[in-house]
Amino acid sequence: MTVSRTTLPSGLRIVTEEVSTVRSVAFGIWANVGSRDESPSVAGASHFLEHLLFKGTTTRSALDISAAVDAVGGEMNAFTGKEYTCFYARVIDTDFSIAAEVICDMIRDSLVRSEDVDSERTVVLEEIAMRDDDPGDLVHDLFSETLFGDTPIGRPILGTVDSITTMTRRSVNDYYKKKYLPENLVVAVAGNVSHERVVEQVTRSLSGFLDSSAKPAALRPTAKVKARGRGDIGLIYRKSEQANILLGFPSIDRSDERRFALSVLTSALGGGMSSRLFQEVREKRGLAYSVYASMQQFAGGGILSLYAGCNPEKSHEVTTIFRDVLGDLVNSGLSDEELERAKGQVAGSMVLGQEDTGSRMVRIGKSELVYGEIKSMDEILASVRSVDQDQISQLASEIFTTQPTLAVVGPYKKSSHFASAVAK
């Protein structure tokens, strides 16, 4: 498997991983734009555009776009994050040119018509309503808002009902024309296709769009993101049978070389059935079905959080157990067995996650856009294997001795119910 890279005079970057032992190709275009780039007046525009670019171009209708990939048994989709957006298709290798032409056409020549903005507005509002009806999703957005406030990193990717309702065709189209430039894009391709063919196909499919000269966009600045809500409790009342709890802390940013140690620490905390959270909350006490730890990293900051969905009457107990587990980790660290198990879990999940061309495309595309480099899997695994007890202890002390932030979605009208657990 060979990873290759080409930068065109327009600033467009093309990265590929040739995998000659498969019969599929995943083609993706990554845009260096996400919800973090939005002002309050266009909150949700990046995600709105994700929808609108499927609605038609100067040469293809919405049906033409979907039918082209459906006709060859492929799959096509997109996703939006806080710092990037990706459009992709996965097809049989002999149909690579179809996937490339369709995705490139969407990026280059989408119309963003007024009637499409109005019709898709309703779809996005339904997506927001669906998020609001899923407390497991809602609690994550609530946590970000509680910790970071009304800032680009704190606002939800979907936008708000108000921002989507009032967003105009002009504001969305201006955002599209300003952000979707060659220097802000990375083409990532993985599968049974050569790098030379990809470069030739992309150059042809994006002809005219690549006429300007520019340098690739610089990596996002890593100025420290202010965590304004340390110690705060975010609460949304829902008359539900379960309380959804997210206790979290500001963490290291994505450029920190300790990110591999953070992955191991997160895995040991709540990454599997043998993790501390699973054992303490579910196995020993039977207090929750779903309990886990997760991490997010972005330019200038990050989050490490603990989640559980539990009986509302047990929520205070679960939150207290979270704090006890973290306190013990800070004071006593991990056992050697726990450390080796967590390192094995992280390494294994990384390797197994690269067994299909779609995952490989995501890895090289995101790595190029976010880090400006693509580490080999051997380099990544070596970094994971090198994590030691001192790194874990240092990270645990740095993160878990600060005041946590709590987000709760459930049948509570007052946050005082959780005050003592957070202040502990």
Secondary structure as the mmCIF struct_conf table of DSSP 4:
data_model
#
loop_
_struct_conf.conf_type_id
_struct_conf.id
_struct_conf.beg_label_comp_id
_struct_conf.beg_label_asym_id
_struct_conf.beg_label_seq_id
_struct_conf.end_label_comp_id
_struct_conf.end_label_asym_id
_struct_conf.end_label_seq_id
STRN STRN1 THR A 2 THR A 7
TURN_TY1_P TURN_TY1_P1 PRO A 9 SER A 10
BEND BEND1 GLY A 11 GLY A 11
STRN STRN2 ARG A 13 GLU A 18
TURN_TY1_P TURN_TY1_P2 SER A 20 THR A 21
BEND BEND2 ARG A 23 ARG A 23
STRN STRN3 SER A 24 ALA A 31
BEND BEND3 ASN A 32 ASN A 32
HELX_RH_3T_P HELX_RH_3T_P1 SER A 35 ASP A 37
HELX_RH_3T_P HELX_RH_3T_P2 PRO A 40 VAL A 42
TURN_TY1_P TURN_TY1_P3 ALA A 43 GLY A 44
HELX_RH_AL_P HELX_RH_AL_P1 ALA A 45 LEU A 52
TURN_TY1_P TURN_TY1_P4 LEU A 53 PHE A 54
BEND BEND4 LYS A 55 LYS A 55
STRN STRN4 GLY A 56 THR A 57
BEND BEND5 THR A 58 THR A 59
STRN STRN5 SER A 61 SER A 61
HELX_RH_AL_P HELX_RH_AL_P2 ALA A 62 ASP A 70
TURN_TY1_P TURN_TY1_P5 ALA A 71 GLY A 73
STRN STRN6 GLU A 75 THR A 80
BEND BEND6 LYS A 82 GLU A 83
STRN STRN7 THR A 85 ILE A 92
HELX_RH_3T_P HELX_RH_3T_P3 ASP A 93 ASP A 95
HELX_RH_AL_P HELX_RH_AL_P3 PHE A 96 ASP A 109
STRN STRN8 SER A 110 SER A 110
HELX_RH_AL_P HELX_RH_AL_P4 SER A 114 ASP A 132
TURN_TY1_P TURN_TY1_P6 ASP A 133 ASP A 133
HELX_RH_AL_P HELX_RH_AL_P5 PRO A 135 PHE A 148
BEND BEND7 ASP A 150 THR A 151
TURN_TY1_P TURN_TY1_P7 PRO A 152 GLY A 154
BEND BEND8 ARG A 155 ARG A 155
TURN_TY1_P TURN_TY1_P8 ILE A 157 LEU A 158
HELX_RH_AL_P HELX_RH_AL_P6 VAL A 161 THR A 166
HELX_RH_AL_P HELX_RH_AL_P7 ARG A 169 LYS A 179
HELX_RH_3T_P HELX_RH_3T_P4 PRO A 182 ASN A 184
STRN STRN9 LEU A 185 GLY A 191
BEND BEND9 ASN A 192 VAL A 193
HELX_RH_AL_P HELX_RH_AL_P8 HIS A 195 SER A 205
TURN_TY1_P TURN_TY1_P9 LEU A 206 LEU A 210
BEND BEND10 SER A 212 SER A 212
HELX_LH_PP_P HELX_LH_PP_P1 LYS A 215 PRO A 221
HELX_LH_PP_P HELX_LH_PP_P2 ALA A 223 LYS A 226
TURN_TY1_P TURN_TY1_P10 ARG A 228 GLY A 231
STRN STRN10 ILE A 233 TYR A 237
BEND BEND11 GLU A 241 GLN A 242
STRN STRN11 ALA A 243 SER A 251
TURN_TY1_P TURN_TY1_P11 ARG A 254 SER A 255
TURN_TY1_P TURN_TY1_P12 GLU A 257 ARG A 258
HELX_RH_AL_P HELX_RH_AL_P9 ARG A 259 GLY A 270
BEND BEND12 GLY A 271 GLY A 272
TURN_TY1_P TURN_TY1_P13 MET A 273 SER A 274
BEND BEND13 SER A 275 SER A 275
HELX_RH_AL_P HELX_RH_AL_P10 ARG A 276 LEU A 277
HELX_RH_PI_P HELX_RH_PI_P1 PHE A 278 GLU A 283
TURN_TY1_P TURN_TY1_P14 LYS A 284 ARG A 285
STRN STRN12 ALA A 288 PHE A 298
TURN_TY1_P TURN_TY1_P15 ALA A 299 GLY A 300
STRN STRN13 GLY A 301 CYS A 310
HELX_RH_3T_P HELX_RH_3T_P5 PRO A 312 LYS A 314
HELX_RH_AL_P HELX_RH_AL_P11 SER A 315 SER A 332
HELX_RH_AL_P HELX_RH_AL_P12 ASP A 336 LEU A 352
TURN_TY1_P TURN_TY1_P16 GLY A 353 GLN A 354
BEND BEND14 GLU A 355 ASP A 356
HELX_RH_AL_P HELX_RH_AL_P13 THR A 357 TYR A 371
BEND BEND15 GLY A 372 GLU A 373
HELX_RH_AL_P HELX_RH_AL_P14 MET A 377 ARG A 385
TURN_TY1_P TURN_TY1_P17 SER A 386 SER A 386
HELX_RH_AL_P HELX_RH_AL_P15 GLN A 389 PHE A 400
TURN_TY1_P TURN_TY1_P18 THR A 401 THR A 401
BEND BEND16 THR A 402 THR A 402
HELX_LH_PP_P HELX_LH_PP_P3 GLN A 403 PRO A 404
STRN STRN14 THR A 405 GLY A 410
BEND BEND17 PRO A 411 PRO A 411
BEND BEND18 LYS A 413 LYS A 413
HELX_RH_3T_P HELX_RH_3T_P6 SER A 415 PHE A 418
HELX_RH_AL_P HELX_RH_AL_P16 ALA A 419 ALA A 423
#
